Amino acid sequence: MKEKLDQIDRRILDVSQKDGSLSQRELADRVGLSQNALWRRLQALEKGGFFLGTRRKVDATKIGLDLTVFVMVRTRSHSDEWIEAFRTHVSRIPEVAEMHRIGGDWDYMLKVVTRGMGGYDSVYKRLTTGIELETVTGYFSMETMLEDRPLDVFG
């Protein structure tokens, strides 16, 4: 595992997260390395767990998923067993794109991406059935103004 990132590693991470479709040759050119040197660094970064998979992002609206809801959940139970049961319960709902345990007035925040209000109603019913929750409320996104920005690997 790579212990410390130097500026070249950070540049590789920065360029890679902005355009995952680059070939190794293109990436090597952009970061100023030979293909062999880049390959060795990529292998070390991958082994170190710096890359979290490779997938293409799909435009939700183009496939009819036109509603994003941030669902806030409060619960009375905080045991490890309950948390794992809740995680399993939520993971069975494919419309839940993200799940976060948070601090503050709420315990969990879910990002639900679905087809309209009827789709959200279906998610809500599945979410609130079969597990005890104290309070559930949804905040409906009217416009995504900033999303999925590359991380500041130099900061």
N, C-alpha and C positions, 0 to 999 in steps of 0.2 A: 504494500500500500504506500502511496506517495504521501510523505509527511507534510511537506511544505510546497506551496505553489509558487513558482517564480513568474515573472512577467510573461514569459512565452506560454506557460500553461494557462495563465489567465486569459491571454489573447486567444488561445485555442478554444477555451470554454466560451468566451464572448462571441467569437465568430460562429461557432457551432450552434449556439442557442438561437442566434439570429437567422441562420439559414442551415437547417439540418439536411438539405438536399445536396450540399456541396460534395463533390468527389474528393478523395484524399488528395489528389493532385491540386485541385482548386483550393482546398483548405491549406495545404502546404504553401502554395504561392501567396495566399493572403496573410499568413503568419510569418513568412520568410524562412521556411525550413525546407530541407530536402524531404522527399516522400518517406525515405527510410527513417529519418529523425522524427518526423511527424508520427509515423506508425508506432514507434517505440513510446512516444509520449502519450498517444491515444490509448495504447494498451495499459500503461500505468494509470492513466486517469480512469479508464473503465474498471480496472481491478480495484482502484481506490473508491469506487462507488460514486464518482462525480457526475456520471451520466445516468439519468433515470429513465432509460428506455428510448425507443425511437418510434414515433407514430405521427401520422398526419392529422392535423386538426380539421374537423369538418365544420362548415358553416351551418349552424343550427337552423337558421331561418330558411335556408335553401331546402331543407328536408322537412319543413313544416313545424319545427320546434320553435314556436314564436313567443313563448312566455317563459321568463326567468323569474323565479320566486326565491327570495332568501327567507327560509323558514327558521324561526327562532323557537327553541325548545327549552323549557324549564322542567326539572324533575325533582322529586324528593329523595330519590335513591341515588347514591354515589358509590356503591360497593363495586369492587372489581368485577364481580359476577354480573351485576346489572349492566355495567358499562359494556361488557363483552356481549351480553344478550342484545343490548340496544344496537351495538355496532353490527351484529349479525342481522338483526331485524332490518336496519336501514340498508344494508348492503344488498338485500333482496329486492329493493325498489330501484329499477334501472334508471329512472328519471332523476335520481339523486346523483348529481355530478360531483359534488364535494360534500364532505362532512368535517366540521371542525368542533373541537371542544374548546370553549372560550371562557374568559373571565368576565366578570361584571354581573349585570342583572339576569343574564341568560346563561344556560349551561352549554348549549350546542347551537351551531348554526349550520344549516344545510343549504346547499345551492341546488335548486330543482329546476331542470330545463324540460319543458313539456309542451304539448299542443293545447294552447288556450286554457280557458277557465275550467272546462270540463276535464281536461287532462290533470290540472292541479287538484280538482275535487277528488278525482280517483286516487291520486298520490296521497292526499290528506287522509282519506279513509283508510288506505293501507297503512300509513304511518301511525295512525292513532288506534289501530285495531291490533290486539294481541300483546301490547306492552303498556305499562302504566306510565303516563306522562302527566305532569301537573298542568302545564300551559303550553299551547302551541299557537303561534301566530305567524302570518306571512307578510312579507314586504315585497310588493310587486315592482320589478324593474321596468321603468318606462323607456330607458335608453341606456345602452352600454356605452360609456364615454371613454373608458380606458380599460383594457383587458389584456391579460397574459403577456405583460411586458417582460422583456429579457431582464435577468438579474444583473445588478451592478457588481460584476466580478472583480472590479478594481477597487471598490470602496472598502 
